[in-house]
Amino acid sequence: MARETPLHLYRNIGIIAHIDAGKTTTTERVLFYTGKTHRLGSVDEGTTVTDWMDQERERGITIVSAAVTAAWNDTLINIIDTPGHIDFTAEVQRCLRVLDGGVVVFDAVQGVEPQSETVWRQADRYGVPRICFVNKMDRVGASYDRTIEMVRQRLGANAIPVQMPIGSESDFMGVVDLLEERAVIWTDDVGADPEQVDIPADLKREAAARRARMVEQICETDDDLTHQYLEGKTPATAELRRALRAATIAGKATPVLCGSSLRNKGVQPLLDAVVDYLPSPADIPPVVSIKPADPESSVTRPADDTAPLSALVFKIVSDPYVGRLADFRVYSGKITTGSMVHNSSKGKRERVGRLI
């Protein structure tokens, strides 16, 4: 049976950050704007989708990771919302192992916090390409530039801001898309229909300066664009986007965006950035696995439906209605209900029951 969605239109991403940076709130907004939910979930009110345990809703924190699927511009996005507390960091590691890309959320007031550094190093370890989202731009003391500088200094990342905020703290109202050279303004409380307008006259000079710096940073990651840049040519927007995507997937660059998830500002451009810059399963190298019969040998498995099956169970939960549920990531081949698979941990064949 042919795939409903081609493989290059998949994004398997995780939302990772320090405690209270706004991971779950961002996930809830993504579900709302992609039409998965019809009301905005709130951490404070205990009405979120991904914080489903009573203990999570009571405390307003994420304890276990939760996976949800949403569609945006014909792209299928599988999202894992991860815990922020250091006590549950093993849960984050298990998720990072199966992700193709990550969205790292930062608090615009606090900047890079201790657990931000921990999850960043874990993502480095697993070679996960990521983009940054500077959240809570509406709070008193929020600073986009300071947060970017902290990302560069503390995390050693090549942070490339692709947006500029319009206003800050209580005056935060939108962003300037530096690639497209246009402003995106959110006027209503729900934020479902952002307006795309010309860059305000008082911000044009600053936007031009920031765009010039962004173009220079992107050109530095690509030899062809470097030659164009040195010859005094400004590469086309499509070329810049392509180069930034390639640099992000290769781990040479990290695009930075901003917004306020709680105030429903900045989430749609973040979804666009996930589609534009983070890899699909077809963009990452084939997974290297070990043959259970011969631990000394390794075999590569391409992301192909016709290849032999290889999958990794990254989480097992006990559900009161269904029983034991195993969350798994398929790297190659396919799993069907009732198929027999080899469980390499137990060294025996098992039958796959229900697929949910």
HUCORJO-V724590 format. One record per backbone hydrogen bond with DSSP energy under -0.5 kcal/mol. NH is the residue of the N-H (numbers start at 1). CO is the residue of the C=O. If there is no record, write none. Layout:
BEGIN
{{NH CO} {NH CO}}
END
This chain:
BEGIN
{{9 6} {10 7} {11 76} {13 11} {13 78} {14 101} {15 80} {16 14} {16 103} {18 105} {21 18} {26 22} {27 23} {28 24} {29 25} {30 26} {31 27} {32 28} {33 29} {34 30} {35 32} {36 31} {37 31} {41 39} {46 42} {46 43} {47 42} {52 50} {57 53} {58 54} {59 55} {60 56} {61 56} {63 61} {66 81} {68 79} {70 77} {72 75} {75 72} {76 9} {77 70} {77 75} {78 11} {78 76} {79 68} {79 77} {80 13} {81 66} {81 79} {82 15} {82 80} {88 85} {89 86} {91 88} {92 88} {93 89} {94 90} {95 91} {96 92} {97 93} {98 95} {99 95} {99 96} {100 12} {101 12} {102 129} {103 14} {104 102} {104 131} {105 16} {105 103} {106 133} {107 111} {108 106} {108 135} {111 107} {113 111} {116 113} {117 113} {118 114} {119 115} {120 116} {121 117} {122 118} {123 119} {124 120} {125 121} {126 122} {127 124} {128 123} {129 100} {129 127} {131 102} {132 255} {133 104} {134 257} {135 106} {135 133} {137 259} {139 136} {142 139} {143 108} {147 143} {148 144} {149 145} {150 146} {151 147} {152 148} {153 149} {154 150} {155 150} {155 151} {156 152} {157 151} {159 157} {160 254} {161 159} {162 256} {163 256} {164 176} {166 174} {167 165} {169 137} {171 168} {172 169} {173 166} {174 166} {175 184} {176 164} {177 175} {177 182} {178 162} {178 176} {179 162} {181 177} {182 177} {183 197} {184 175} {185 183} {185 195} {186 173} {187 185} {195 185} {197 183} {197 195} {203 200} {204 200} {204 201} {207 203} {208 204} {209 205} {210 206} {211 207} {212 208} {213 209} {214 210} {215 211} {216 212} {217 213} {218 214} {219 215} {220 216} {221 218} {222 219} {226 222} {227 223} {228 224} {229 225} {230 226} {231 227} {232 229} {233 228} {235 233} {240 236} {241 237} {242 238} {243 239} {244 240} {245 241} {246 242} {247 243} {248 244} {249 245} {250 246} {251 248} {252 247} {253 247} {254 158} {256 160} {257 132} {259 134} {260 265} {264 261} {265 260} {270 266} {271 267} {272 268} {273 269} {274 270} {275 271} {276 272} {277 273} {278 273} {278 274} {281 7} {283 280} {284 280} {284 281} {287 301} {289 287} {289 299} {291 294} {291 297} {294 291} {297 294} {299 289} {301 287} {302 300} {304 302} {307 304} {310 332} {312 329} {314 312} {314 327} {315 327} {317 325} {319 317} {319 323} {323 319} {325 317} {327 315} {327 325} {328 326} {329 312} {330 328} {331 310} {331 329} {332 310} {333 304} {338 352} {338 353} {339 336} {341 350} {343 341} {343 348} {344 342} {347 343} {348 343} {350 341} {352 339} {353 351} {356 354}}
END
